[in-house]
């Protein structure tokens, strides 16, 4: 039985659902952590599947570029820190009434 590929869609969290499997994104971030900490400490890394695809000064910049490049596909944003565990700073439910899409 093989591993199922994750869907290329924005991650939706259900109220009582299991947390999403972000092992691919976590592994991509960890592979690059040493370089990211050395060169971009305190900035935001945009991770899509198995790749760190960009580094940004702010979450707003990262979100705008991610949306421009990938639409609302699967991605995570990580604060670049020296800690062992990445700190996820964004997981937005685009169906939530407080969400306002980019124009």
C-alpha positions as CSV (number, residue, x, y, z in Angstrom):
1,X,0.0,0.0,0.0
2,X,1.7,3.3,-1.2
3,X,1.6,6.7,0.4
4,X,-1.1,8.9,-1.0
5,X,0.0,12.2,-2.5
6,X,-1.5,15.2,-0.7
7,X,-4.0,17.2,-2.7
8,X,-2.8,20.5,-4.1
9,X,-5.4,22.6,-2.3
10,X,-5.5,25.0,0.7
11,X,-5.4,23.1,3.9
12,X,-8.8,23.1,5.6
13,X,-9.1,22.4,9.3
14,X,-12.2,20.7,10.5
15,X,-13.5,21.5,14.0
16,X,-13.0,17.9,15.3
17,X,-10.9,16.6,12.4
18,X,-7.3,15.2,12.5
19,X,-4.5,17.7,12.0
20,X,-3.2,17.8,8.4
21,X,-0.1,15.7,7.6
22,X,2.6,18.3,7.0
23,X,5.5,15.8,7.1
24,X,6.7,16.7,3.6
25,X,6.7,20.4,4.3
26,X,8.3,19.9,7.7
27,X,11.1,17.8,6.1
28,X,11.7,20.4,3.4
29,X,12.0,23.1,6.0
30,X,14.4,21.1,8.2
31,X,16.6,20.2,5.2
32,X,17.1,24.0,4.6
33,X,17.0,25.1,8.2
34,X,20.8,25.7,8.7
35,X,21.0,27.9,5.6
36,X,17.8,29.7,6.4
37,X,18.9,30.5,9.9
38,X,22.3,31.6,8.7
39,X,21.0,33.8,5.9
40,X,17.3,34.7,6.8
41,X,16.8,34.5,10.6
42,X,13.5,36.0,11.7
43,X,12.0,36.0,8.2
44,X,9.2,33.9,6.8
45,X,9.8,30.8,4.7
46,X,7.2,29.7,2.1
47,X,7.1,25.9,1.9
48,X,5.2,24.1,-0.8
49,X,5.3,20.3,-0.8
50,X,9.0,19.3,-0.7
51,X,10.6,22.7,-1.3
52,X,11.2,26.0,0.4
53,X,10.1,28.2,-2.5
54,X,10.8,31.7,-1.0
55,X,11.8,33.8,1.9
56,X,10.0,37.0,2.8
57,X,10.3,39.8,5.3
58,X,6.6,39.7,6.3
59,X,3.7,37.3,6.3
60,X,1.8,39.7,4.1
61,X,4.5,39.6,1.4
62,X,4.8,35.8,1.6
63,X,1.0,35.4,1.3
64,X,0.7,37.8,-1.6
65,X,3.5,36.1,-3.6
66,X,2.2,32.6,-2.7
67,X,-1.2,33.5,-4.0
68,X,0.2,35.1,-7.1
69,X,2.3,32.0,-7.9
70,X,0.2,29.1,-6.7
71,X,-3.4,30.3,-6.1
72,X,-4.8,28.8,-3.0
73,X,-2.8,25.6,-3.3
74,X,-1.2,23.6,-0.6
75,X,1.5,25.6,1.3
76,X,2.7,26.5,4.7
77,X,4.5,29.5,6.1
78,X,7.2,29.1,8.7
79,X,9.0,31.6,10.9
80,X,12.7,31.0,10.5
81,X,14.1,30.3,14.0
82,X,17.0,28.4,15.5
83,X,14.6,26.1,17.5
84,X,14.2,22.5,16.6
85,X,10.5,22.8,15.9
86,X,9.3,25.2,13.2
87,X,6.7,27.7,14.3
88,X,3.8,27.8,11.9
89,X,2.4,31.3,11.8
90,X,-0.4,31.0,9.3
91,X,-3.1,28.5,8.5
92,X,-6.0,30.4,7.2
93,X,-9.5,29.0,6.6
94,X,-10.5,30.9,3.4
95,X,-14.1,29.9,4.1
96,X,-14.2,31.7,7.4
97,X,-16.4,34.8,7.4
98,X,-13.5,37.0,8.6
99,X,-11.3,36.1,5.6
100,X,-11.1,38.8,2.9
101,X,-9.5,37.6,-0.4
102,X,-6.9,39.6,-2.3
103,X,-8.3,41.7,-5.1
